[in-house]
Amino acid sequence: MLIDLKNKVVIVTGAGRGIGRCIAETFAAEGAHVVVTDINQELIQDVATVFAQNGWAGSQFLCDVRNSDQINAMVAEIVKSNGRIDVLINNAGVAPAGNVETLSEEAWDLNSDINLKGVFLMCKAVIPTMKAQRSGRILNAASFAAIMPTAGGSAYAATKAGVHFFTRALAGELGPYSITVNCYAPGMIPSGINDFAQSAPERKRRLLDTLTLRRWGTESEVANLLCFLASDLAGYITGTMVDVSGGKYATQLPRAPYEAAEAAGLYTFDD
């Protein structure tokens, strides 16, 4: 059983670096035509260079997911050039944090405008094309913070929880057109918007102690999930959020089995 994404037209937002970049490159390597969007021209150009070097099909657009005019113009150009849009991956996100008492309105609005409103605007733009095709896949970036927030991360958690329920509502609206809508919830995956891998040893230990699979996740593990959800193999999955967190807090004390394994000489803590 093979996942076949050849010639699918895939849009990935915020794909200039990090998880989004890995998603874009993974889909391109699978034979999809990948449209990479970002707000950083230098990153866009670097992506274009890598695509050309690998012979991957795709295009790049400078696009701010907060700007409906830019989005609509981009989508119109994609449809004009490719005739269709098969997959939309709303990866773009930010995470300015702070306690509610001291959090600025600007930080709150930035979280809301990119993480939630950006998803809404991108979905709104591609829906007419997908409905006309009577097919499509929409994949929205939520976060483990939508399941369990952190103190000091209220703005981010609120927007990601919003993405989850937006996804469920949109799935209901688009079901009659054979369009599936799902979201995914990465956990502790080192990327440009967090400092997991650079944390002090004690903080790393505390973070890893929350995981059933006691290691950092990788960008490719998120990308591989999305390849499946974007494929024909996932045609009966919609309106759900998939947890990609290594089993974060799947049990109350994830560290306990590791301590038992260490006592039996079957595991060694290396952090």
C-alpha positions in Angstrom: 0.0 0.0 0.0 1.6 3.2 -1.2 0.7 6.8 -0.5 0.4 8.5 -3.9 0.7 12.3 -4.0 2.0 12.6 -7.5 0.9 15.8 -9.3 -1.3 16.9 -6.3 -1.4 20.7 -6.0 -0.5 21.4 -2.4 -0.3 24.8 -0.6 1.8 25.1 2.5 1.7 28.4 4.4 4.7 29.6 6.5 6.9 27.1 4.7 10.1 29.1 4.5 11.7 27.3 7.5 11.0 24.9 10.3 8.2 22.4 10.3 6.6 24.1 7.3 9.7 23.8 5.2 10.0 20.1 6.0 6.4 19.6 5.1 6.8 21.3 1.8 10.0 19.4 0.9 8.5 16.1 2.0 5.4 16.6 -0.3 7.6 17.7 -3.1 9.8 14.6 -2.8 6.6 12.6 -3.1 5.9 14.1 -6.5 3.4 16.8 -5.5 3.4 20.3 -7.0 4.0 22.3 -3.8 3.1 26.0 -3.5 5.3 27.5 -0.8 4.1 30.7 0.9 5.9 32.8 3.5 6.4 36.5 4.4 10.1 36.4 4.1 11.4 36.9 0.6 14.9 35.5 1.4 13.5 32.3 2.7 11.2 32.0 -0.3 14.2 32.3 -2.6 16.1 29.7 -0.7 13.2 27.3 -1.0 13.1 28.0 -4.8 16.8 27.2 -5.0 16.4 23.9 -3.2 13.4 22.9 -5.3 15.3 23.6 -8.5 18.3 21.7 -7.3 16.2 18.6 -6.6 14.0 18.9 -9.7 10.9 19.3 -7.6 7.7 20.8 -9.0 6.4 23.9 -7.3 6.1 27.6 -7.0 6.6 30.2 -4.3 4.6 33.2 -3.2 5.3 36.0 -0.8 2.0 36.1 1.1 0.8 37.3 4.5 -1.9 35.0 5.8 -3.5 38.1 7.5 -4.0 39.8 4.2 -7.1 38.5 2.3 -6.2 40.5 -0.9 -2.8 38.8 -1.1 -4.3 35.4 -0.4 -7.1 35.7 -3.0 -4.6 36.9 -5.7 -2.3 34.0 -4.9 -5.1 31.4 -5.0 -6.4 32.8 -8.3 -2.9 32.5 -9.8 -2.5 29.0 -8.5 -5.8 27.9 -10.1 -5.0 29.7 -13.3 -1.6 27.9 -13.5 -2.6 24.5 -12.3 -6.3 24.2 -12.7 -7.0 22.9 -9.2 -6.0 22.9 -5.6 -5.9 19.5 -3.9 -4.4 20.2 -0.5 -4.2 23.2 1.8 -1.9 23.0 4.8 -2.2 25.9 7.2 1.1 25.7 8.9 1.9 29.4 9.5 2.0 30.3 13.2 3.5 32.4 15.9 3.7 32.1 19.7 4.4 35.3 21.5 3.7 34.5 25.2 3.3 36.1 28.5 1.1 36.1 31.6 -2.4 37.6 31.0 -1.8 40.4 33.4 1.2 41.7 31.4 0.5 40.4 27.9 0.2 43.2 25.4 -2.8 43.6 23.1 -0.4 43.5 20.2 0.9 40.0 21.3 -2.7 38.8 21.7 -3.7 40.1 18.3 -0.6 38.7 16.6 -1.5 35.2 17.9 -5.1 35.6 16.8 -4.5 37.1 13.4 -1.9 34.6 12.2 -2.8 31.4 14.1 -6.6 31.6 13.7 -7.7 34.3 11.4 -5.0 33.3 8.9 -6.4 29.7 8.8 -9.9 31.1 8.3 -8.8 33.4 5.4 -6.8 30.7 3.6 -9.7 28.2 3.9 -12.2 30.7 2.7 -10.1 31.4 -0.4 -9.7 27.7 -1.5 -13.2 26.4 -0.7 -14.8 27.5 -4.0 -12.2 25.7 -6.0 -12.4 22.5 -3.9 -16.2 22.5 -4.0 -16.2 22.8 -7.7 -13.8 19.8 -7.9 -15.9 18.0 -5.3 -12.6 17.0 -3.6 -9.9 18.4 -1.4 -7.9 18.1 1.8 -7.6 20.9 4.4 -5.0 20.3 7.2 -4.7 22.9 9.9 -1.9 23.3 12.5 -3.3 23.1 16.0 -0.9 22.2 18.9 -0.8 20.1 22.0 -1.5 23.4 23.7 -5.1 23.0 22.3 -5.3 19.9 24.5 -3.4 21.1 27.6 -2.3 24.8 27.8 0.7 26.1 29.6 0.7 29.0 32.1 1.9 32.0 30.3 0.7 30.7 26.9 -3.0 31.7 27.0 -3.0 33.6 23.7 -1.4 30.7 21.8 -3.5 28.0 23.5 -6.7 30.0 22.8 -6.0 30.3 19.1 -5.0 26.7 18.7 -8.1 25.5 20.5 -10.0 27.8 18.2 -8.3 26.0 15.2 -9.5 22.7 16.5 -13.2 23.7 16.7 -13.0 25.7 13.5 -11.7 22.5 11.9 -14.7 20.5 13.2 -17.2 23.0 12.0 -15.7 23.4 8.6 -15.5 19.6 8.2 -19.3 19.6 8.7 -19.8 22.3 6.1 -17.7 20.6 3.5 -18.6 17.0 3.9 -21.2 17.1 1.1 -18.5 18.0 -1.3 -16.1 15.1 -0.4 -13.7 17.6 1.2 -12.0 16.5 4.4 -10.8 18.9 7.1 -8.5 17.8 9.9 -6.0 19.4 12.2 -2.9 18.1 13.8 -1.4 18.8 17.2 2.4 18.7 17.4 4.0 18.4 20.8 7.6 19.1 21.7 9.3 19.4 18.3 12.3 21.7 18.2 11.6 24.5 15.7 12.1 28.2 15.2 9.3 29.2 17.6 10.5 27.3 20.6 13.6 26.6 22.6 13.2 22.9 23.6 16.5 21.6 22.3 18.4 24.6 23.8 16.9 24.3 27.2 19.0 23.9 30.3 19.5 20.2 31.4 17.0 20.4 34.3 14.3 21.9 32.1 15.0 19.4 29.4 14.5 16.6 31.9 11.2 18.1 33.1 9.9 18.4 29.6 11.0 14.9 28.5 9.4 13.5 31.7 6.0 14.4 30.2 6.4 12.2 27.2 5.5 8.5 26.7 8.1 8.3 24.0 10.8 10.1 25.9 12.5 12.1 23.1 11.9 15.2 21.0 9.7 14.8 18.0 11.0 15.5 14.5 9.7 17.7 11.8 9.6 14.8 9.4 7.3 12.9 11.8 4.7 15.7 11.4 5.3 15.8 7.6 4.8 12.1 7.3 1.4 12.2 9.1 0.3 15.0 6.8 1.2 13.0 3.7 -1.1 10.2 5.0 -3.9 12.6 5.8 -3.6 14.3 2.4 -3.7 11.0 0.6 -6.6 8.9 -0.7 -5.9 6.4 2.1 -7.4 8.9 4.6 -10.6 9.6 2.7 -12.8 8.6 5.7 -11.1 10.7 8.3 -12.5 14.2 8.8 -13.3 16.7 11.6 -10.7 15.4 14.0 -7.4 16.5 15.6 -4.5 14.1 15.5 -2.1 14.3 18.4 1.6 14.2 17.3 3.2 14.6 20.7 4.9 11.3 21.5 2.1 10.5 23.9 2.5 13.6 26.1 0.7 13.0 29.4 -0.9 9.8 28.0 -0.5 8.6 31.6 -0.2 10.6 34.8 3.5 9.7 35.3 5.1 9.0 32.0 8.6 8.8 33.6 7.6 5.9 35.9 7.9 3.1 33.3 11.4 4.4 32.3 12.5 4.3 35.9 11.3 0.7 36.1 13.1 -0.2 32.9 16.2 1.5 34.2 16.0 -0.6 37.4 15.7 -3.7 35.3 18.9 -2.7 33.4 16.9 -2.2 30.2 17.1 1.6 29.9 19.6 4.4 30.7 18.6 8.0 31.1 20.9 10.2 29.0 19.6 13.6 29.9 
